[in-house]
């Protein structure tokens, strides 16, 4: 950590707006308190595993949601007690799964080998109450047409509710004395419509009734929309989930688990960059910056334009300016400015809403990862990760703070 400073951080750098982040967490906490007080707000580590961010959310009482041994161990290293870790995903190892079972973590099984390991553990320790959840594989497209991201092939996650695989997993666990204590209903969708969560909660209610399940939790997953003033709101989601699910479980007894990631951290993170050169090529004006799509759009999939703030508002405008990155790739173009102030070397650009997945997917292509700062409510900046250098890289990337 660095001492707080008042001046703007050097570029390139990510900046976390702490008051804005706190506001998103409080809004989700408020929605849960109003509609399902007996609930668990967890944070999806895969969305952005910045140690400062994880520690900040831990201190606010947010649980950890992890999907690998590495993420589970990161949660432990950053002070999460095992009983406040939700362990999902299909890539759990046998040893870590057994340790998590012994430690009392919330575990949702996703793979058949995990069922075998849980059965093995239950038979090895019959005196213990072994309880696990199962991730449900369900047909989103049939229930909410147009929302599936996978096409006709369907999703690969969880145990299918229609072809007998879910029932087979339940039976295998029960036969070994392992209690099915939860359902994990998360599905990726094309949009963030409330209808997706209505379908998920309604299906969970049907499965609970039809299979005679007595659950300790229902995990509805993540994928929620989050903005300062847009819709749907967190209240819209949680209210709809309760409407569809409360008849099957007692909200006073059975916790609802939510696993937001991007809806908490996308908006509060911004990226500060500087113009390093401006070139005229024929009729085109190219603006070269010290950032890249490797920082802002690592998978080069972004279709909607970036929101960007400029510090050149008093200048004459140009019809078009192509803002580009520092890499050697011609498609490393960030956005095209239309009728905007003419940019010049040294100008600062602030890219908004880049907190989700950008840091997790960051590469070491050409440049090493940039610094990260936190902007506090008093306007001061605190560095929470320094910019990586060659010596750090040669030491095995151990420049990340513990």
N, C-alpha and C positions, 0 to 999 in steps of 0.2 A: 504494500500500500504506500502511496505517496501522501505528502502533506497537502491539504486543500489549497487551491490557488484560485485567483480571481480571473486571470486572463484566459482566453479561449485556448484549448489544447492545440498542440501542433498536429498537423495532418500528416498522414491519414490516421483516423481514429474513430472507433465506435464511442458513442456517448449514451449512457443510460440516464434517462430523466427519472430520478428517484421519486419525486412527488407524483408523477404520472403513473409510474409502476405501482406505487402504494394505492393510488386511486382505483386501478383495475382490480387489485386484490380485494380491496374493501367492497367494491361493487359486487364481486362474485360471492364474497362472504355474506353480504347483505341479502342477496337473492336466496342463498341456501338457508339463512336464518329465517326468512319469511315463509318459505315454502316447504323446507325439509330440514328442520333444525338438527335432527340427528343425522349429520352428514359428514363426509370427509372431503375436504378440498386438497387435492394432491397436484403436484407439478410434474409435467412430463420432461424428464431430463434430456431426452433426445432433441427437444426443440432448441435448447440453448443451455449447454452445460458449463457456462462461465461460473467458476467457483464463487465469486462474489455474489452472483445472482442466486445461486442455490443456497448459500448461507443466509442471505437476506430473507428468502422465503421461509427457510427453516425457522428463523427467529420470529417470524410472524405466525408460526403454528401450521404452516402448509406442509403436508406430507410429501414424501418422495415417491414418484412413479418411475420405475426403471424397467428396462427391457433387455438387459444383458448382465453378465457377471461383472463386467467392467463398471457399469453404471451402479450396480448394487454396492460394489466395493467403494466407489466414489462417494456414495451416500454415507456409508459408514465412516469413511475418512473425514468427511465434513461434518460429522457430529450427529447424524441421524440415528436414533435408536432403531434396532431391527423391527420393532413392533410398529413403527411409523413409516415403514417402507412397503410399497405395493409393487410386487414383483411379477411382471408380465413378460410377454414375448416368447418366441419359439426356440430361443437359442440358449436357454439355461443349461448349465452343466450339472451333472449328477451331484458333485460335491457341494456346489453352491446351493442347489435346491434343498439338499438334506440339511445344510446349515441353516437355511432360511426357515425350513419347517421347524427345526429345533428351537429357533430364536423367536418364533411367533410372528413372522412377517405375514402380510396378506398376500396370498399366492394365487394367481389365476393360471392354470395349466393351459398350454396352447398346442402341445405336440404329444403324439402317442407315446413317445419314449418317456416323457415327463409323467404320464399316467403310470407307466410301468415302474418308474422310480418311486413315485408316491405310494403305489401298492407295496413295493418292496419295503419301503420305510415303515408303512403301517403294520405290516406283518412282523417286521423286526422288533417293533416297539408296541405291542398290543395294549400295554398299560397306558399309553398316551392317547389323548384325543387328537387325532390328525385330521385337520380340516383344510380343504382346498376349494378354490373356485374353478370353473371351466369357462373358457372363452367359447362363445356360441358363434358358429358360422351360419349366417342366415342370408336369405335372398333379398337384398335391398331393392333390387330393380323391380321385383314382383310387387313389393309393398309401396315403394315410392318411385314410380317410373321416371327415368331420366337421371337418376342420382348415382347410379353405379359407375365407378371409375375403372372397372375391370372387364366390362363387356360380358359376353356369354360364358366365358370360362369361369367366372365367379371368383370369390376371394379364396386365398390359400390359408387364411388364419382361422384357428379354432376348430371346433367339432361340429359338423353339419347337423342341423336340427331336422332335416327332412329325409335323410337317407339311412338313419339308424346309427350313425357314428357317435352322436351325442349320447344317445341312450346306451350304447355299448360302453362308453367311457364311464357313465354314471354307474352302470351295473358292475363293471370291473372294480371301481373304487369301493362301492358299497360291500362287495363280496369280501374285500380285504379289511373291512372295518374303517375305511377312510370316509369321512363325512363330506358330502358335497355341500359346501357352506356358502357358495357364491356363484353368481353368473356375471360374466364379463361380456358386454353387448356391443363394444365399439365396432363401428364400420366407417371406413373412409367414404366420403361422398363428394359429388361434384360441387355442391353448394353447401351452405351452412343453414339450410332451412330448418325451421322447428319441426316440420313434418318428419324429418329423418329421426328425430328423437322421440316423437310420438310413436312412430313405427317400432323403434327399438324398445321403448318402455312397454308398449302393448304386447309385443312378442314375449318379452320377459315375463309379463303377467300371465300369459297363456302357458308358458313352459312351467312356471312355478305351480300353477293349478293342475295341469295335466300330469306332471311328474311327481306331484306330492312333495315338493321341496320345502324344507324348513331352512331358510337362508339367514346367514349372519351379515351378508352384504349383497347389494346389487351395484355393480360397477357399470355405469352407462358410458364410460369412455370420455373422449375429448372431441376436438374438432369444432369447438364453438366459435362463433363470430364475436369479435371484440373490437369496439371502436368507442370514441369519446361520446358520440351522440347519435350513432346509427342504430339500425334495427336489423335482426332481432336483438333484444337485450338479454342479459343473463336471467332476469326475471321471467322473460318469455320462455326460455328453455326450461328452467327448473319448475315453473308452474305447469307447463305441459307434461313434463315427466311425472310429476306428482298426480296430475289428473288421470294419467293412463295406468299408473303403477300402484297407487295407494290401495286399490281394492284387493290386490294380491298379497301385499306385505303390510305390516304395521309400521308406518313411518316413525312411530315412537320407539320401536324396538330394532328395526332393520335399517342400518345406515345406507344411505345413498353415497356412492363414491363417484366423484367427477375427476377428470384428468386433464384439465386445460393446459395448453402450452402456448401456442401462438396467440390465443385470445388474451393472455396476460402480458406477454412480453413483446409482441410484434410492434405495437404502436409506441411504447416507451423507449425504444432504441432507435437512434439515428446514427448516420455516418457522416463525418466531416471530412471533406476533401478539398484540395486546392487545384487551381488551374496552373499547369506548368508550361503550356505553350498554346498559341493560336496560329493556325495555318490557313491560308487561302489556296484552294486547289480548284481551278476553273471557277465555277459558280458556287462552289461549296466552301463553307467555313467550318474547319475542324477545331474543336477545343479539346486539348489533351490534358488529362487530370492525373493526380497521383493515386487514384483508386482504379478499380476495374470491376467487371462483372464477376470476377473471381471473389471479390469482397461482397458484392451486393446481390448477385444472382448466380451462385456457384454452379448451378446445373444448366444455366443458359436457357431457362424455360419461361422466364417472366414474359407475359404478354401485355399486361397493363402498364402504363407509364409510371415511372418513379415520381413521387412527390418531392420536389426539390426547392429549397430556398436559396436565393441569390443575394449577394451583397453589392450588386452593381446597378441599383435601381435608378440612379441619377444620370445614366448614360444614354446615348442614342440607341435606338433599337435596330436590330438586324432581322431580316425576314426569316432566316433559318440559321441555326448553329447546331452542328452535330457534336454532342458531348461524348467523348471517347475515353477508354481506359488506357492503361500504361502497357498492356501486353502486346505481343507481336501478332495477335490474331486480328484480322480485319473486322470480324464480327463482334469485337469487344467495343460495342457502342452502347452507351447507357441511355441516352434519350436524345431527341431532336427538339430544340427550343424554337418556338415560332413567335416572331414579333416580340422578342425579349431583349433586355439590355445587352449590349455588346460586352462579352467577357474578355478579361485580360489576365495576363500572368499574375499569380498571387491572389486572385479572387477566391473566396471561400464558397463552396457549395455544401449544403446540408441536405442529405438524402433522408427522407422520413420513412418510418414504418419498416425497418429492416432487422427487427430483433428475432424473427422466427427462422430458424434453420440456417441462416447465412453464416453464422460463426461455426456451427456444427459441421457444415460442409466445406469450410475454408481449406484451401490447399496451400502448398508451398511453391506453387508455380510462379517463377520469376521473382516474386517478392514473398517475404515471410509475413506471418500474421501481424496486423497492426496493434497498436495500444488500445486499451479500453479505459474510459473515464466514466465517473459517475457525477452527474450534476445534482447537487443538493438543493433544498428549498431556498437557501440563502443566496443561490447563484454561484456558489463556489464549486470548483471541479476537483475531484479526487481521482488520481490514477490507481486503478485496481489491477491492471495488467500492463506491463511495459511492452514496447514494440520489440519483437524478436530480432536477434542478430545472428550472425554466422556462428559465433561461439556457442550461443544457446542451441542452435541447430545441431552442432557437432556433439554437444553433450546429450543429445537425444531428446530435444524439445523439453527439457526440464525447466524451461523459463516460466512455465505456468505456475502460479502460486499454489501452494498446498492449502 
